[in-house]
């Protein structure tokens, strides 16, 4: 396993006294704060618009939405080599702001098409597929950049706090949607998301400037600064082969498939029950937004108070394996009772655990790989693997529904998958800690 490349933020300076709730100081603190605010805008913009996507899912119907997941997977497969081509040829100082600018323009254009009424079915389908892929790409690109800036030890201390910025955005975004959607409509929500991505462009430029500032010695060596900022080069399809050839990366891909399996089952159960309980489209959007607010409130409390503590004191294993074990229990309870309240509780717990524990732990796993893997292989796992798994499990659930398998049996199958997911998380955590010990011994 290769040591992390490009970790330029100061990691070995003598520790200074800092606030107990804030994990950094000095130049490192500026990077953390800017990263916090940037992820706030990235996820705030997406989560403000996410309830609109869920509402479109209820308009199209559960079966049509399941079919869309196939096209989402196809789009994800196509966008990975395109992103690989961009990473290979476009400077990262240009690429990151450009992605955010594209999202802002896309939201404005969609708002113009949607207007204030029920969207055209074809436009709705395109929007649903596009945002389902782009949200993963946006977050993956952000964390790839942070992994290049920070060392493995820094990720354990700082990623929980930085991730809390995304959680705050994921709380404020749907909160604003829940409050204002009935007055501004779904088109207004799209304009809100576009505005947040405009701010993200500015913050990404600030973060790039701070990266240059924390490594001024690079400017003293001819070509080193440009090496760090220039495009990576290489094959746009390299990410696929990197994953297939590396057991560690393949394990991460399987772990992400486990996330997808549990999420897919709960997602379609949620769609069906909300569709039955709420007739008005704005009311459905409000319900989805309220669930988002509940999840993100729990997540931000955990990220600010527990995530970093768990990662540094207990280990990455706890971040990766806790939620799968909780899901084994939650899905078993849902198999027994099958009510909306139990399903909603299981969905809230899964999403809380994914954002508060699993996501930071997942990103830490990539701190042990080389620069090319951080961008290309990571994007394959975060986007292509996730959406291919989504499509596969969506079709499986559709098949199980078609053959008449009830919710109880499906929930028990999902619980068994969660047990395998937990074992996978434990193995990855052990592998990560083992690599950390090797690095420490070599130092």
Secondary structure, DSSP 8 states (H G I E B T S, - for coil): ----S---S--SS------TT----HHHHHHHHHHHHHHHHHHHHHHHHHHHHHHHHHHH-HHHHHHHHHHHHHHHHHHHHHHHHHHHHS-HHHHHHHHHHHHHHHHHHHHHHHTTS---HHHHHHHHHHHHHHHHHHHHHHHHHHHHHS-HHHHHHHHHHHHHHHHHHHHHHHHHHHHHHHHHHHHHHHHHHHHHHHHHHHHHHHHHHHHHHTTGGGGGSTTHHHHHHS---S-TTHHHHHHHH-HHHHHHHHHHHHHHHHHHHHHHHHHHHHHHH--SHHHHHHHHHHHHHHHHHHHHHHIIIIIHHIIIII-HHHHHHHHHHHHHHHHHHHHHH--HHHHHHHHHHHHHHIIIIIHHHHHHHGGGS-HHIIIIIHHIIIIIIHHHHHHHHHHHHHHHHHTT--HHHHHHHHHHHHHHHHHHHHHHHHHHHHHHHHHHHH-
